[in-house]
Protein backbone atom coordinates (compact mmCIF):
# COMPACT_ATOMS: atom_id res chain seq x y z
CA UNK A 1 0.00 0.00 0.00
CA UNK A 2 1.18 3.47 -0.82
CA UNK A 3 0.58 6.13 1.81
CA UNK A 4 2.46 8.90 0.06
CA UNK A 5 0.46 11.41 -1.94
CA UNK A 6 3.15 11.62 -4.62
CA UNK A 7 3.51 9.17 -7.45
CA UNK A 8 6.46 6.78 -7.35
CA UNK A 9 9.65 8.13 -8.88
CA UNK A 10 10.72 7.13 -12.33
CA UNK A 11 14.27 5.83 -12.35
CA UNK A 12 14.66 6.06 -16.13
CA UNK A 13 17.42 8.20 -17.51
CA UNK A 14 20.93 8.12 -18.70
CA UNK A 15 23.15 5.31 -17.54
CA UNK A 16 25.55 7.82 -16.00
CA UNK A 17 23.07 9.01 -13.36
CA UNK A 18 24.04 7.74 -9.93
CA UNK A 19 21.07 6.27 -8.09
CA UNK A 20 20.65 4.82 -4.63
CA UNK A 21 17.91 2.79 -2.98
CA UNK A 22 17.77 2.77 0.81
CA UNK A 23 15.47 0.45 2.76
CA UNK A 24 14.78 1.24 6.41
CA UNK A 25 12.74 -0.64 8.99
CA UNK A 26 12.71 1.99 11.74
CA UNK A 27 11.04 5.40 12.07
CA UNK A 28 12.65 7.89 9.70
CA UNK A 29 14.05 10.12 12.45
CA UNK A 30 16.07 7.17 13.78
CA UNK A 31 17.58 6.57 10.33
CA UNK A 32 18.00 10.11 9.01
CA UNK A 33 21.70 10.50 9.81
CA UNK A 34 22.55 7.10 8.31
CA UNK A 35 20.48 7.77 5.19
CA UNK A 36 22.07 11.15 4.61
CA UNK A 37 25.58 9.82 5.26
CA UNK A 38 25.07 6.98 2.78
CA UNK A 39 23.78 9.38 0.13
CA UNK A 40 26.59 11.82 0.83
CA UNK A 41 29.18 9.09 0.33
CA UNK A 42 27.46 7.64 -2.74
CA UNK A 43 27.25 11.01 -4.54
CA UNK A 44 23.80 9.89 -5.76
CA UNK A 45 21.74 12.22 -7.96
CA UNK A 46 18.51 10.28 -7.35
CA UNK A 47 17.49 8.29 -4.30
CA UNK A 48 14.54 6.20 -3.27
CA UNK A 49 14.07 5.68 0.47
CA UNK A 50 11.67 2.83 1.23
CA UNK A 51 10.41 2.89 4.81
CA UNK A 52 8.58 -0.15 6.18
CA UNK A 53 7.03 1.99 8.94
CA UNK A 54 3.85 3.62 7.63
CA UNK A 55 3.26 7.33 8.13
CA UNK A 56 0.38 6.39 10.43
CA UNK A 57 2.60 4.12 12.53
CA UNK A 58 5.10 6.98 12.94
CA UNK A 59 2.39 8.86 14.85
CA UNK A 60 2.42 6.18 17.59
CA UNK A 61 5.82 7.37 18.81
CA UNK A 62 6.20 10.20 21.32
CA UNK A 63 8.73 12.00 19.09
CA UNK A 64 6.20 12.28 16.25
CA UNK A 65 4.24 15.20 17.71
CA UNK A 66 7.45 17.15 18.27
CA UNK A 67 8.72 16.46 14.75
CA UNK A 68 5.53 16.54 12.69
CA UNK A 69 3.15 18.78 14.62
CA UNK A 70 -0.24 18.10 16.12
CA UNK A 71 -1.27 15.57 13.52
CA UNK A 72 1.97 13.66 14.24
CA UNK A 73 1.78 11.87 10.88
CA UNK A 74 4.63 12.66 8.50
CA UNK A 75 4.03 13.45 4.86
CA UNK A 76 6.73 11.36 3.21
CA UNK A 77 6.99 13.82 0.30
CA UNK A 78 7.81 16.58 2.81
CA UNK A 79 10.33 14.34 4.54
CA UNK A 80 12.01 13.70 1.18
CA UNK A 81 12.23 17.46 0.57
CA UNK A 82 13.72 17.99 4.03
CA UNK A 83 16.29 15.24 3.36
CA UNK A 84 17.15 16.88 0.00
CA UNK A 85 17.72 20.25 1.66
CA UNK A 86 19.87 18.78 4.43
CA UNK A 87 21.91 16.71 1.97
CA UNK A 88 22.50 19.79 -0.19
CA UNK A 89 23.72 21.70 2.88
CA UNK A 90 26.06 18.83 3.81
CA UNK A 91 27.48 18.68 0.29
CA UNK A 92 28.10 22.46 0.25
CA UNK A 93 29.75 22.25 3.68
CA UNK A 94 32.03 19.46 2.49
CA UNK A 95 32.91 21.41 -0.66
CA UNK A 96 33.85 24.47 1.43
CA UNK A 97 35.93 22.33 3.80
CA UNK A 98 37.79 20.76 0.90
CA UNK A 99 38.67 24.15 -0.60
CA UNK A 100 35.76 24.41 -3.04
CA UNK A 101 33.52 27.44 -3.33
CA UNK A 102 30.56 27.99 -1.05
CA UNK A 103 28.00 27.23 -3.78
CA UNK A 104 29.81 24.13 -5.01
CA UNK A 105 29.12 20.73 -3.60
CA UNK A 106 28.17 18.47 -6.44
CA UNK A 107 24.93 17.94 -8.21
CA UNK A 108 21.70 18.02 -6.25
CA UNK A 109 20.03 14.77 -5.23
CA UNK A 110 16.32 14.16 -5.70
CA UNK A 111 15.07 12.08 -2.77
CA UNK A 112 11.74 10.24 -2.77
CA UNK A 113 10.49 8.67 0.47
CA UNK A 114 7.82 5.96 0.11
CA UNK A 115 6.20 3.22 2.13
Residue pairs with C-beta under 8 A, 6 or more apart in sequence:
1 54
1 115
2 8
2 114
2 115
3 54
3 55
3 56
3 76
3 115
4 55
4 75
4 76
4 77
4 113
4 114
4 115
5 75
5 77
6 76
6 77
6 112
8 112
8 114
9 46
9 48
9 110
9 112
11 19
11 46
11 48
13 46
17 45
17 46
18 42
18 43
18 44
18 45
18 46
19 44
19 45
19 46
19 47
19 48
20 38
20 39
20 42
20 44
20 46
20 47
20 48
21 47
21 48
21 50
22 35
22 38
22 39
22 47
22 48
22 49
22 50
23 50
23 52
24 31
24 35
24 49
24 50
24 51
24 52
24 53
25 51
25 52
25 53
26 53
27 53
27 58
27 61
27 63
27 64
28 35
28 49
28 51
28 53
28 58
28 74
28 79
28 113
29 63
29 67
31 51
32 83
32 86
35 49
35 83
36 83
36 86
36 87
36 90
39 47
39 83
39 87
39 109
39 111
40 87
40 90
40 91
40 94
43 106
44 109
45 107
45 108
45 109
45 110
46 109
46 110
47 109
47 110
47 111
47 112
48 112
48 114
49 80
49 83
49 111
49 112
49 113
49 114
50 114
50 115
51 76
51 113
51 114
51 115
52 115
53 115
54 115
55 73
55 74
55 75
55 76
55 115
56 73
58 64
58 68
58 72
58 73
58 74
59 68
59 71
59 72
59 73
64 72
64 73
64 74
65 72
67 74
68 74
76 113
76 114
76 115
77 112
77 113
79 113
80 111
80 112
80 113
81 111
83 111
83 113
84 108
84 109
84 110
84 111
87 109
87 111
88 105
88 108
88 109
91 105
91 106
92 102
92 103
92 104
92 105
93 105
94 105
95 101
95 102
95 104
95 105
95 106
96 102
96 104
96 105
